[in-house]
């Protein structure tokens, strides 16, 4: 288990002190794929570098399996770091080494005999689908293949925790899907705890079970991915989940606004609006809609304009509210 307790990090600059992280408290259970997401400058990369002590926190603690690693001396910290590995946006491969030698590199630093290291490296390159690229150099590989080598290298020292810092940001969509599938597969096979740092909600929704939203160096919201996506409560989460403008719906004259929240509902596949028009003679308009499939279930919301007065509003809410697994609420002008 990873416990981050009241962690803050500040940097001294010529213009004064910059607070990059402010009183961060998070718990990541063992075996979780945990997402940390935020806009650029939110503090995501600083936080992940504090988790493995590449950056020392100004205040607070990082506790891993009961050990406060923020209090460890350098030698013990180096030992702990072998179980906490990291992959980066830029791959960080050694260009003068082939794939096999890149994967061997951390084992060389750990003093593992060459024959044992090569056997382990070959096994890992097979695991990531590059068993035929042992002698290839990074410049001969695509971006997705380079990231696969980086993942193999990160697994070389039998880590328990894998930190992914914007690991798919430099990749094309097809390679992104491939790397995300690989990370999930490795997680399932090896039982790793994975922390995914990203600014892409699509990454979180595909592989994470829990997510923390960072905003201006602080935790704005944290919870199961399905709950945060279905009903984001913080403004930071709403901006990420609904970038097209969750907070700016405008009702036409003579309309009431209602929001339908799909919370893992199969009903999202039912033509609710068409059925309401047929059964209640209420022709609702779609003001905005954003739904996603997570784990085979539908999450998100739809904003509807309901024509008429209070009676039509009541009938629409009663009709829609009788549908399983959705929440219906009126949206007042000052609640948009």
QUILINMO-V318895 format. One record per pair of residues at least 4 apart in sequence whose ideal C-beta (glycine too) atoms are under 8 Angstrom apart, sorted by the first residue. I is the first residue (numbers start at 1). J is the second residue. Records with the same first field share a line. If there is no record, write none. Layout:
I: J, J
This chain:
1: 27, 28, 29, 30, 63, 64, 65
2: 26, 27, 28, 51, 62, 63, 64, 161, 193, 195
3: 26, 27, 28, 61, 62, 63, 64
4: 24, 25, 26, 27, 28, 47, 50, 51, 60, 61, 62, 63
5: 25, 60, 61, 62, 63
6: 23, 24, 25, 59, 60, 61
7: 21, 23, 24, 25, 47, 50, 57, 59, 60, 61, 62
8: 19, 21, 22, 23, 24, 57, 58, 59, 60
9: 19, 20, 21, 43, 46, 47, 50, 55, 57, 58
10: 17, 18, 19, 20, 58
11: 17, 18, 20
12: 16, 17, 18
13: 17, 18
19: 217
20: 43, 46, 217
21: 43, 46, 47, 50, 57, 217, 218
22: 216, 217, 218
23: 60, 218
24: 47, 60, 218, 219
25: 219
26: 212, 219, 222
28: 32, 34, 193, 195, 210
29: 193
30: 193
31: 187, 191, 192, 193
32: 193, 194, 209, 210
33: 183, 184, 187, 194, 196, 207, 208, 209, 210
34: 193, 194, 195, 196, 208, 209, 210, 211, 212
35: 195, 196, 198, 203, 204, 207, 208, 210, 211, 212, 225
36: 44, 47, 48, 195, 196, 197, 198, 211, 212, 214
37: 44, 197, 198, 199, 200, 201, 204, 211, 212, 213, 214, 240
38: 42, 43, 44, 199, 213, 214, 215, 236, 240
39: 199, 215, 236, 239, 240
40: 199
41: 216
42: 214, 215, 216, 217
43: 47, 214, 216, 217, 218
44: 48, 165, 197, 198, 199, 214
45: 49, 165, 166, 197
46: 50, 55
47: 51, 197, 214
48: 52, 86, 163, 165, 195, 197
49: 54, 55
50: 54, 55, 56, 57, 62
51: 62, 84, 163, 195
52: 81, 84, 86, 163
53: 62, 69, 70, 72, 77, 81
56: 70
57: 61, 62, 70
60: 70
61: 68, 70, 71
62: 68, 69, 70
63: 67, 68, 69
64: 69, 80, 84, 161
67: 72, 80
68: 72
69: 77, 80
72: 76, 77, 80
73: 77
74: 78
75: 79
76: 80
77: 81
78: 82
80: 84
82: 110, 157, 158, 159
83: 157, 158, 159, 160, 161
84: 159, 160, 161, 163
85: 106, 154, 155, 156, 157, 159, 161, 162, 163
86: 154, 162, 163, 164, 165
87: 91, 147, 150, 151, 154, 162, 163, 164, 165, 167
88: 92, 150, 165, 166, 167
89: 165, 166, 167, 169, 170
90: 170
91: 138, 143, 146, 147, 149, 150, 170
92: 150
93: 97, 102, 138, 146, 149, 150, 153
94: 101, 102, 105, 138
95: 137, 138, 139
96: 137
97: 101, 102, 105, 137
98: 102, 134, 135, 136, 137
99: 103, 125, 130, 133, 134, 135, 136, 137, 138, 141, 149, 152
100: 104, 118, 121, 122, 125, 134, 135
101: 105
102: 138, 149, 153
103: 107, 120, 121, 124, 125, 149, 152, 153, 156
104: 108, 114, 117, 118, 121, 156
105: 109, 153, 156
106: 110, 153, 156, 157
107: 112, 116, 117, 120, 121, 156, 157
108: 112, 114, 117
110: 157
112: 116, 117, 120
113: 117
114: 118
115: 119
116: 120
117: 121, 156
118: 122
119: 123
120: 124, 156
121: 125, 152, 156
122: 126, 131, 134
123: 127
124: 128, 152, 153, 155, 156
125: 130, 131, 133, 134, 149, 152
126: 130, 131
127: 152, 155, 186, 189
128: 148, 149, 151, 152, 182, 186
129: 148, 182
130: 134, 145, 148, 149, 152
133: 141, 145, 149
136: 140, 141
137: 141
138: 146, 149
141: 145, 146, 149
142: 146, 175
143: 147, 170, 171, 172, 175
144: 148, 171, 172, 174, 175, 178, 179
145: 149
146: 150
147: 151, 167, 168, 171, 175, 179
148: 152, 179, 182
149: 153
150: 154
151: 155, 179, 182, 183, 186
152: 156
154: 159, 162
155: 159, 162, 186, 190
159: 192
160: 192, 193
161: 192, 193, 194, 195
162: 183, 186, 187, 192, 193, 194, 195
163: 195, 197
164: 183, 194, 195, 196, 197, 198
165: 197
166: 170, 197, 198, 199
167: 179, 183, 196, 198
168: 175, 176, 179, 180, 198, 200, 203
169: 198, 199, 200
171: 175, 176, 179
172: 176
173: 177
174: 178
175: 179
176: 180, 203
177: 181
178: 182
179: 183
180: 184, 203, 206, 207
181: 185
182: 186
183: 187, 194, 196, 207
184: 188, 207
185: 189
186: 190, 192
187: 191, 192, 194, 207
194: 207
196: 203, 204, 207, 208
198: 203, 204
200: 204
201: 205, 229, 240, 241
202: 206
203: 207, 208
204: 208, 211, 225
205: 225, 229, 292, 294
208: 225
209: 224, 225
210: 222, 223, 224, 225
211: 222, 223, 224, 225, 228
212: 219, 221, 222
213: 219, 220, 221, 222, 228, 234, 236, 237, 240
214: 218, 219, 220, 236
215: 220, 234, 235, 236
220: 234, 235, 236, 237
221: 228, 232, 233, 234, 236, 237
223: 227, 228
224: 228
225: 229, 294
226: 230, 263, 264, 294, 295, 297, 299
227: 231, 263
228: 232, 237, 241
229: 241, 292, 294, 299, 300
230: 261, 262, 263, 264, 299, 300, 301
231: 261, 263, 301, 327
232: 237, 238, 240, 241, 242, 246
233: 237
234: 238
235: 239, 247
236: 240
237: 241
238: 242, 246, 247
239: 243, 246
241: 246, 290
242: 246, 288, 290
244: 288, 290
245: 249, 288
246: 288, 290
247: 336
248: 336
249: 257, 287, 288, 303, 331, 336
250: 287
251: 255, 256, 257, 287, 305, 333
252: 285, 305
254: 307, 308
255: 285, 305, 306, 307
256: 305, 306, 308, 312, 313, 330
257: 287, 303, 304, 305, 306, 330, 331, 336
258: 303, 304, 306, 313, 316, 317, 320, 328, 329, 330, 331
259: 301, 302, 303, 304, 328, 329, 330, 331
260: 272, 301, 302, 303, 304, 320, 326, 327, 328
261: 300, 301, 326, 327, 328, 329
262: 267, 268, 291, 298, 299, 300, 301, 302, 325, 326
263: 299, 325, 326, 327
264: 297, 298, 299, 325
265: 297, 298, 323, 324, 325, 326
266: 270, 297, 298, 324, 325
267: 272, 323, 324, 325, 326
268: 291, 298, 300, 326
269: 298
270: 275, 323
271: 275
272: 276, 320, 323
273: 277, 284, 286, 304
274: 278
275: 279
276: 280, 282, 284, 316, 319, 320
277: 281, 282, 283, 284
279: 319
280: 315, 316, 319
282: 306, 307, 308, 312, 315, 316, 319
283: 307
284: 304, 305, 306, 307, 316
285: 304, 305, 307
286: 302, 303, 304, 305
287: 303, 304, 305
288: 302, 303
289: 300, 301, 302, 303
290: 300, 301, 302
291: 298, 299, 300, 301, 302
292: 298, 299, 300
293: 297, 298, 299
294: 299
303: 331
304: 316
306: 312, 313, 316
307: 312
308: 312, 313
309: 313
310: 314
311: 315
312: 316
313: 317, 330
314: 318
315: 319
316: 320
317: 321, 328, 330
318: 322
320: 326, 328
321: 326, 328
331: 335, 336
